[in-house]
Amino acid sequence: MTVLTPEPTAGPASSRTGRSISSATLLRSGLMPVLLVLELIVFGVLSKEFFTAGNLSDLVVNSGDLALIAAGMTLVIMLSGIDVSVGPMLGVLTWGVATMTGAGLSPWVVVLTTVAAGALLGAVNGTVIVVGGVAPIIATLGMAAVYQTVLFLLWGSRDLFTGPVVPLLSGQKALGVPLMVIPILLVFVVLAYVLKMRRFGRHIYAIGNDATGARLLGVSVGRVTFGAYVLLGALVGLASMIYVGRVGVVQSNSGSELTLAAIAAVVVGGTSILGGQGGVVRTLGGLLFIAVLQKGIVLVGVPALWSGVMVGAAVALAVSVDVITRRQVDRRERGNR
Amino acid sequence: MTTTPTITLHGVGKSFGATRALSDVSFSVAAGERLAVLGENGAGKSTLMKILAGVHPADTGTVRLGADPYTPASPAAAMAQGVSIVYQEPSFFEHLTVLENIFTGRELVDVLGQLAWRRMRRQATEAFADLKLDPGLLDRPMGSLSLAEQQQVLIARAVHDRCRVLILDEPTSILTANEAERLFDVVDRLAAAGVAILYITHRFDELARVADRFVILKDGVLVADLPTPADHNEIIRLMSGRQIDTVSARENTVAAAELLTVRGLHRPGEFEDIDLTVHEGEIVGLYGLVGAGRTELALSIFGDNPASAGAMTLSGSSYRPGSAREAIAAGVAYLPEDRKTQGIFPAMSTGKNIAAASLDRFAGGLGRLDRTGLNTMVAEGISRLRIKAPTPDFPITGLSGGHQQKTLFARWLATDPKLFILDEPTRGIDVGTKAEIHSQIIGFADQGMGVLIISSELPELLAVCDRILVMRAGRLVADLRGEDRNEAAILRATLGVDDADGKEGT
């Protein structure tokens, strides 16, 4: 008698689904590789030095710290969170590294202390977000201001000059390969494994998709979220030692340039700013894109200032593609109600 | 059967504040038995299901699972004990694969704590085979599936291990006939495997197909527990028959001028071919099941959800609002369904909330506000509606729900509307304030305003409306007035019983 009524609405709606998803999916997964290849072609043609071994290993050395931060940032963004305090946080940690090194502490003590301190700062962010219920962008924006001020006070108009802490976190090479490649790759491999093969990783995806739904299925949303911010903090700690080795000096605004770059690497790589979708391998692609952009611009002879414009544009493009293609999916859902 | 039923409810009751949602409900379902749960909107079906699914605890009474007491602390705990629910609006992780969706929250791991994907895939494949689902779905993102497939996956997730009780909340409301038939097969197969099924439905035509027995809830009380098949008229009689005054509190004002006419209004997927008329000084009710398209239609009349076809007139002139702004300018006011998220501005004072929709009227040159005029208007609103705010500066969040609602009334009355559309005007409001709001609504109409009320509460509509329109699946299926304006007729139209000779539109 009445059963047939929904048919006309459900029919076309579900067939529309198939199309919009496939085109959206194509745009989502295809954008990054296309941009990267385009970029490599442009710089390869415009600059003869671009594809030399020296230049390529420079790429790694110049963005090793960024890579570690971006790896941790990936987890946080997949939770549909964000951490905009990583740059200033790294600044504070570099001051600690320089001071401890200056005081003659053993390098490995410096490494362990700095990683632990990073985890602690991450725990502060995590506590404000999970326990305090503050939106991640606001919580970490506030913490960024705190870290900036703390660094300014610690710095006290005295630049601290320092060098690499341990060879493994420096640009030192063996067989032409920078040693820092080893810990960085290890971090990415471990995180990729965790995301695929551990409960913690799967729960990050679930929470990023639908935190309430995940909680109703027994996922401890708070604990997983807190863990992700702690992990990011620890990685910022590790990154701070690569940073001092690379830059050689701690100043009042050290590290602040890294926040946008880290978020950019994650979203340009194809992890959704809306959460629930992505992974650290994609972030490697995003990192490559940004590293190549920053380096290539210099080689081609464009003023380095322009790299900021290009990175910003890439972020805007990646995020709008992400949000618009996701919105298509949402619109389909609403149509079916 | 003489064996212990799978699930037994004894004297279960539940109140939310002053509202009694369930009282003294007792029934049981045996293993392999399929029980349908019937009842109007707000009869307590959802509350009952949520108690069983571990969302709310019961206030009184006991529930037993087999022979053991059953008091789940959370949906996860309910699931762990073998009670699962599939909601009407499927909830899932759309960007994860089907396989990942099925195991989220109860992943299988090996001795090292690594996820055992192969084992999970094997289990899921077996579960899919049992339900005759396509195992090829396992690697597709959940969001790419059709609604019917998503629902079947959720059923597979619900039953996948040690499931003893499966609750389905109006599962066929979003399905086509073929998809529904497949769902019934799945339900049959689960029942044959010994799962106790609780099946909420509004569709009498599928009752005999999906259930061995049915219970009827009415105002939170169990009024029938009968085997299927049953006479549909008998069911209607049991669902209605409420002891209320079905005569409207006011005499129908006849022969007034047409205020709003709607002809052939259409919006794909939401409503079709809507014809309706509201006269000056008339109160028209719009009833229907949740999802019948009432709010969508109302928003369309208010310009916020423009229709793709059809024509409207307001006070005799053509009315084609392209936005809420235009509708307000034309003299239409709309009180949204959800007071908290669509209505009040919680950070502002009562007075500012009242003024919000009529600032334009008090704006002088260069947009300077006429403060005195505005304050007078606010003061009038507060006294006219008897809002319990000591001063206009009183924060709106300090008022009770009922008085917040009256503040919104005052806001819209200040715009001097010709047509006032009210969407669930008394939801979550205590009984006393409710009666006051009803008499105020009647007062609006007495002054010549046309009122269109959407409500899921039949007694409310019966108490205030001159005429009641019924929507079902996006169509207007009845226009009931006078003697026809009674509960049984409304339910019949709502549920589509005997609609062969039903009245279509106005």
Interface residues (C-beta under 8 A of the other chain):
Chain A: M1 T2 V3 L4 T5 P6 E7 T9 A10 G11 A13 S14 T17 G18 I21 K196 M197 R198 R199 R202 H203 Y205 A206 N209 D210 G213 A214 L216 L217 G218 V219 S272 G276 Q277 V329 E333 G335 N336 R337
Chain B: S74 P75 A76 A77 M79 A80 E89 S91 F92 F93 E94 H95 L96 E100 T104 G105 R106 E107 V109 G113 Q114 L115 W117 P141 G143 S144 S146 L147 T172 S173 I174 L175 T176 A177 E179 A180 R203 D205 E206 P268 G269 G291 R472 A473 G474 R475 G496 D499 A500
